[in-house]
Structures are given as C-alpha cells and as structure tokens.
Amino acid sequence: MNNVSNIVITGFMGTGKTTVGEIVAKKLNRRFVDMDQVIEQRTGLTIPRIFTGYSERFFRAMEHGLAHELAMQSGLVIATGGGALVQEDLREMMGQYGTLICLNASKDDIVTRLKETDDRPLAGEWERLLDERTESYAQITHQIDTSGKAPEDIAYEIIALTEQPIHVNTPNGDGYNIWVVRDALENIDQHLDILGLHGHVVIVTNEIIAPLYGEMLKDKLPNADLITIPDGEEYKNLDTISTLYDRLLDVGADRNTKLIALGGGVVGDTAGYVAATYMRGITLIQMPTSLLSMVDSSVGGKVGVDLPQGKNLVGAFKQPQVVIIDVNTLETLPDLQWRCGMAEIIKHGLIADSSLLDPELWTKENAVRLVRKAVQVKVDVVEVDPFEQGIRAHLNLGHTFGHAIEKVTHYDVPHGEAVAIGLVKAAKLSHKLGMIDGDLVGQVESILKQIGLPTDIDLDPDEWYAAMSTDKKWKAGKSRFVLLKDLGEATVVEGLPKEDIIAVL
C-alpha cells in the first residue's frame, strides 16, 4: 500500500491521456503533469511551432530530458506525449519509478477526436504513426481501451489498476485515504510503518468476524488485543459502549492506542463512537468487512449507536486515520448481506452515478471497481458537506422509510432490505408529487428485484408513519424526505401532509 510511485499515462494521440490524467490526479489528490504542456511553457512555443520552427528531433530531446526529470520525482500523475514512451529507454526508466498505463482507442474514435482539434503536429499522418508505434505500445503491461467510455470511467479503471487510495479531504485539513484492494488483511504486517501500527492496537470486532479475520489480524500485529462484541443491530447500544470502555481499560488502552473497527456497520459505528469518546478520543482505523459498511458507514466520519426510540440518536463525527477495504472479505459474506450492500450501491446510482446501475458491475469479481465507484460517490458528497448541513442529506434517500421499518419490526428486517423498500417508497412519493415519471419508479423496482431485494412490506401505515416521526432528520416535528427529481438528482422536501405520505405506505 505505497502511494509514492508515479502514475504514467501514455498512448496514441486522441486516446484521452490529458483529460483522464487530470481526473485521476484530482481523485487521488496528486499533482498532474502534462509533458507537452510543460514543454510549451518552457519554450514559449506551441508543439506545432516547435515542430515547424525547429524540428521533431529538437522536441524529442526536450521530451527525453523532461522524462528523466519527472521520473526522479514521486506521487505524480503524468500524461506523456504520444511518442514519448515509444523509446525503449524511457519506457524502462519511467516504469522503474512508476506504473505505466497505455490508453488505446478504435481508429474510428481516433479519427473523431482528431477532427475536434487542429493543434496536433503529426495528425495528418496519424495512421502511419499508429502502425509504427503499435508494437512499442504493446510492450506496456497495463492497457486500457477507451473506446466509447466516459473519461470518469477510464479514471476509475486506472485507479483500480494501480491500487491507489481514494483521498478524502476533511474539515481539519488532515484528510485520510481509503484503500480498496485485495489481500490487505493478509499483508498488513508489511505496512506497519505506513499505518503506524507498531504501537498498542485494539481490534474491535464481532463474534462472527473474529474467527474469520480478527484472530489473524491480531497475530500479524506486534502489540494487539482483540475485543469481541455480539453480532446484530440490537447490540448497537449504550450498554455495548459501556462494556467496551471497561474492556479497553482492562487491556491498558491509553490515548496512544489505536482502535481498529473490523466488521460491518454495527461494529464500525459502535467502535467508532468508542474511539471518539474514550479518553476524549483515540485514533480510529476503519476496516469494513461487509459490502454495506464498505460503501456506506465506514466513510464520512459518522459514528454512533441506537436508542430504543430510534436509530443513531447518540453519536459523533469521528474521522478515521485511514479506511482499509479488503474486498477479499466479501468471499465469506452471506448472499443476504451482499444484497443488502447492493441496496446502498443502487442508492448511490440513483442520486449520483448511474453507471452503478449496470448489472455487469454487480459481481464479486468486479468488487474493486464496484466498491471504488460507490465509495467515490459518498466521498464527493461528504467533502462538500462533512457535517450533514446540506447536500449530504441526499445520501439518506430511502432511509427515513427504511429506518422506520427496522424500528417497527424490531430489526427483524435487515438494514439493506429496509433501505431497498425505502427507495421504492421514496420513488413513489416523488412520482405522487409530480417530480418523476412512472417509468423511473418502475426502473427502481425492476433493479431491486433483479438483485433479489424486496420492494414492499406489509406494515400498518399509521405505525410506520409514527416510527418515521422520530427520525432525527425531521425538524420540529415536520416531515423531511429525500426524494428524486430525476435519475442522478435528489432533493430534500419538507412539511408534506400526512395523507400524502400515508398514501404511499
């Protein structure tokens, strides 16, 4: 989990190196360098003017020197010129200090893109150049076909390919990284320095996860204690918090101790609240093991527990030092919990990134890309609204309905299934208010059914409504719902008449 090496993006003209490179750099909080732009800045000439006023040989010499200069730096996202890494020595040198990625595109796409610009010095002979360079490009291990793909999707592929973290900016300016990788738990002992895990560590997990991953993690850390809590939402309460305080004192945890929350959302929320409050706060590391916690509760710094009157009524904002998501843990995840996690992913698709609604992504084989894309949606929101004063509320689409289902059924309905039903109810309420058409409501129901999630439940409408009225998102007793204005666009609606709400229940 080393985030120092450069990411070097190359490929033929018109494959999107600069556009994609800028997106990758922004998402990874890195500096972006376009080699052609640097050469233009240093010479005061455009690339076409360099070619016509001097020579291609002059340009290649400058390019060669700049490549050596950048290879000696670290943490960059570099877009090379199309001919830079045709040279074997430059490929080897930049590959030694970074990850090389070659972007490709169909000839039709290249023709279309080249027609959009007139500043490419060799565009007039592009077909000959492509043929000449194809063999050199093929020497680069990582190849990505950009044909028909949006730049954002290509950027996600690069980030997943290079196993780089997603960076989250926080109000205190420190920020933290979210790693979405395979084999993180198995190889944790190789990253003790980076993660600062040489000191005392307490792992909090549940009785299900402890034998699967908790004991292995404890054995790989030099000074760790393992604390186990019961499994289930009914144990996400102040009694469990009190027990954890006692256990931390028993193992000698002090203000320098680091607490690892290893498990699903209940573990993450509960252990996170303990980390926020024990000795006025100790370091928290989130290691989510369920799909639901990976894409939702482990990101954004919200921690807390339930009261008998409702969910998450006691809590705090506690930003983790790092979030480590090992998608290998999904291999032992029960099918029900996979579906529950998918409910949150579909929610992210409905409010922000519709590509998450593509069934081809919904497999454990695609887990790295699926989780990264879903996590990025939440990161983009919480960076803008870290304390849930505005747009972050959009992440609650379906949750007011869903939390009430959990309360009325005494948590017999899992969170993900409750959210799935809530998404349908939110869509139907949006339609009733004339905000979306019936086709989108049908699309939401169809997607959830395809995953195997429920879309309705037989509850007493008045009891359901009463449970929603204690939701912490309601203000001064006035209803407050997150609804859909369109696919990819959510909004908050307040003060709806009770009869409108009952009608969709």
Secondary structure, DSSP 4 states (H G I P E B T S, - for coil): ----SEEEEEESTTS-HHHHHHHHHHHHT-EEEEHHHHHHHHHTS-HHHHHHHT-HHHHHHHHHHHHHHHHTS-SEEEE--TTGGGSHHHHHHHHHSEEEEEEE--HHHHHHHHHT-S--TTGGGHHHHHHHHHHHHHTSSEEEE-TT--HHHHHHHHHHHHTPPEEE--TTS--EEEEEESSTTTTGGGGHHHHT-SS-EEEEEETTHIIIIIHHHHHHSTTEEEEEE--SGGG-SHHHHHHHHHHHHHTT--TT-EEEEEESHHHHHHHHHHHHHGGG--EEEEEE-SHHIIIIITSSSEEEEEETTEEEEEEEE---SEEEEEGGGGGGS-HHHHHHHHHHHHHHHHHT-GGGG-GGG-SGGGHHHHHHHHHHHHHHHHHH-TTSSSGGGGGGTTHHHHHHHHHHTTT-S-HHHHHHHHHHHHHHHHHHTTSS-HHHHHHHHHHHHHHT--------HHHHHHHHTT-TTSBTTB-EEEEEEETTEEEEEE---HHHHHHH-
